[in-house]
C-alpha cells in the first residue's frame, strides 16, 4: 500500500480511503467494525465520514449514527492513533442544524458534536461538505448559474470560517482543513485567504471523480498540482455503475439503487454505452472492472486518493486488490479512446 500526503500538511495517508456512509443504514455496526479491521489489516488507515451520515437513505433519525459507529470502534479497540480520520460539517439545506448555512458558530458546534460521537479528542482532516453559495456537483453542472453570487459575501464567509478553523487547530481539535464539492475559483479564494494569514491552508478537496465523471481534469487539476491540494475522489466506481452490476437495467438486492431509485436512473442512454466501453476494456485485458476503475485513478497527473465504500467484506477485499494492479500503456490508451467517445455521460 503506497502512502500519499495531504496537501502540504505533512499528514500521510494510505493510497485508498475507506468510505463509511452506509454504516448505520445499509450496514450494521458490526459490519462497519469488520470493514475497519480488514482495511487496517491491509494497510488502509484513512477513513472518511461526515456528521450527516449514514445516507441511502438519509433520515433525521440516523444523522450522526455513522460517526457513533466509528467512535464505538475506537472505544472498543483503543486504536484511535492507528487511523487518519476525516469528517465533514454539513452545509445549508441539509438535515443538520437544521439546514443552516456554514459559519464559524456552525463549525464550532459541528466539531464538538463530531468529537463526542467519534469518542476522540481530535479530527485529522475537517472538511466543508458543500459551499454556502451552491455547487455544480451531483449533476447540477448542466444548469449551473453563478451569476447570482455575491463575491464580498463569499470572501467574508471564507475569512469567518477560516478563523474558526485556526482556533480549532490551535486547540488541537483538528489537524488539517479541507473542502468538498468545490470549484476552482472557490478553492482559490480559500487558498488566498490562508496565504493572507486568515487561517489554515486547504489540504484537500473531496469531489466526485471517476471514469464517468471527469470534471476535475482541467482547471481543478491545474490548481491541485500547483497548489498541492490533494483530490479525495468520491464515487470512484460511479455509484457502482462501473462494476457492471446495473447492466441491462438490473437492480441487485441490497444495492444502492435498490434503496435510492435515482441512482439506478443514472443508467441513461448515454451512460449505458460508456459503461459498456469500460467493461469491455476490462474484459478484453482480463481485469476486474473494479480494479480498472480504481487503478486508473493511481495514474492521474495530479495528487488523488480515491474514497470507496463497500457493503460487504467481499466487496472490500476486491477493492483493496486494486493496489496490486498496474495498467499497461495499451489499457490506458484504450481508456483515453473510450473517454473521447463518451465524454460527460451523466
Secondary structure in CASP SS format (residue, H / E / C, confidence):
PFRMAT SS
TARGET T0000
AUTHOR 0000-0000-0000
METHOD secondary structure of the structure
MODEL  1
X C 1.00
X C 1.00
X E 1.00
X E 1.00
X E 1.00
X C 1.00
X C 1.00
X C 1.00
X C 1.00
X C 1.00
X C 1.00
X E 1.00
X E 1.00
X E 1.00
X C 1.00
X E 1.00
X E 1.00
X E 1.00
X E 1.00
X C 1.00
X C 1.00
X C 1.00
X E 1.00
X C 1.00
X C 1.00
X C 1.00
X E 1.00
X C 1.00
X H 1.00
X H 1.00
X H 1.00
X H 1.00
X H 1.00
X H 1.00
X H 1.00
X H 1.00
X H 1.00
X H 1.00
X H 1.00
X H 1.00
X H 1.00
X C 1.00
X C 1.00
X C 1.00
X C 1.00
X E 1.00
X E 1.00
X E 1.00
X C 1.00
X C 1.00
X C 1.00
X C 1.00
X C 1.00
X C 1.00
X C 1.00
X C 1.00
X C 1.00
X C 1.00
X C 1.00
X C 1.00
X C 1.00
X C 1.00
X C 1.00
X C 1.00
X H 1.00
X H 1.00
X H 1.00
X H 1.00
X H 1.00
X H 1.00
X H 1.00
X H 1.00
X H 1.00
X H 1.00
X H 1.00
X H 1.00
X H 1.00
X C 1.00
X C 1.00
X H 1.00
X H 1.00
X H 1.00
X C 1.00
X E 1.00
X E 1.00
X E 1.00
X E 1.00
X E 1.00
X E 1.00
X C 1.00
X C 1.00
X C 1.00
X C 1.00
X C 1.00
X C 1.00
X C 1.00
X C 1.00
X C 1.00
X C 1.00
X C 1.00
X C 1.00
X C 1.00
X C 1.00
X H 1.00
X H 1.00
X H 1.00
X H 1.00
X H 1.00
X H 1.00
X H 1.00
X H 1.00
X H 1.00
X H 1.00
X H 1.00
X H 1.00
X H 1.00
X H 1.00
X H 1.00
X C 1.00
X C 1.00
X C 1.00
X C 1.00
X E 1.00
X E 1.00
X E 1.00
X E 1.00
X E 1.00
X E 1.00
X C 1.00
X C 1.00
X C 1.00
X C 1.00
X C 1.00
X C 1.00
X C 1.00
X C 1.00
X C 1.00
X C 1.00
X C 1.00
X H 1.00
X H 1.00
X H 1.00
X H 1.00
X C 1.00
X C 1.00
X H 1.00
X H 1.00
X H 1.00
X C 1.00
X C 1.00
X H 1.00
X H 1.00
X H 1.00
X H 1.00
X H 1.00
X H 1.00
X H 1.00
X H 1.00
X H 1.00
X H 1.00
X H 1.00
X H 1.00
X H 1.00
X H 1.00
X H 1.00
X H 1.00
X H 1.00
X H 1.00
X H 1.00
X H 1.00
X C 1.00
X C 1.00
X C 1.00
X E 1.00
X E 1.00
X E 1.00
X E 1.00
X E 1.00
X E 1.00
X E 1.00
X C 1.00
X C 1.00
X C 1.00
X H 1.00
X H 1.00
X H 1.00
X H 1.00
X H 1.00
X H 1.00
X H 1.00
X H 1.00
X H 1.00
X H 1.00
X H 1.00
X H 1.00
X C 1.00
X C 1.00
X C 1.00
X C 1.00
X C 1.00
X C 1.00
X E 1.00
X E 1.00
X E 1.00
X E 1.00
X E 1.00
X E 1.00
X E 1.00
X C 1.00
X E 1.00
X C 1.00
X C 1.00
X E 1.00
X C 1.00
X H 1.00
X H 1.00
X H 1.00
X C 1.00
X H 1.00
X H 1.00
X H 1.00
X H 1.00
X H 1.00
X H 1.00
X H 1.00
X H 1.00
X H 1.00
X C 1.00
X C 1.00
X E 1.00
X E 1.00
X E 1.00
X E 1.00
X E 1.00
X C 1.00
X C 1.00
X C 1.00
X C 1.00
X C 1.00
X C 1.00
X H 1.00
X H 1.00
X H 1.00
X C 1.00
X C 1.00
X C 1.00
X H 1.00
X H 1.00
X H 1.00
X C 1.00
X C 1.00
X C 1.00
X C 1.00
X C 1.00
X C 1.00
X H 1.00
X H 1.00
X H 1.00
X H 1.00
X C 1.00
X H 1.00
X H 1.00
X H 1.00
X H 1.00
X C 1.00
X C 1.00
X C 1.00
X C 1.00
X H 1.00
X H 1.00
X H 1.00
X H 1.00
X H 1.00
X H 1.00
X H 1.00
X H 1.00
X H 1.00
X H 1.00
X H 1.00
X H 1.00
X H 1.00
X H 1.00
X H 1.00
X H 1.00
X C 1.00
X C 1.00
X C 1.00
X C 1.00
X H 1.00
X H 1.00
X H 1.00
X H 1.00
X H 1.00
X H 1.00
X H 1.00
X H 1.00
X H 1.00
X C 1.00
X C 1.00
X C 1.00
X C 1.00
X C 1.00
X C 1.00
X E 1.00
X E 1.00
X E 1.00
X E 1.00
X E 1.00
X C 1.00
X C 1.00
X C 1.00
X C 1.00
X H 1.00
X H 1.00
X H 1.00
X H 1.00
X H 1.00
X H 1.00
X H 1.00
X H 1.00
X H 1.00
X H 1.00
X H 1.00
X H 1.00
X C 1.00
X C 1.00
X C 1.00
X C 1.00
X H 1.00
X H 1.00
X H 1.00
X H 1.00
X H 1.00
X H 1.00
X H 1.00
X H 1.00
X H 1.00
X H 1.00
X H 1.00
X H 1.00
X H 1.00
X C 1.00
X C 1.00
X C 1.00
X C 1.00
X C 1.00
END
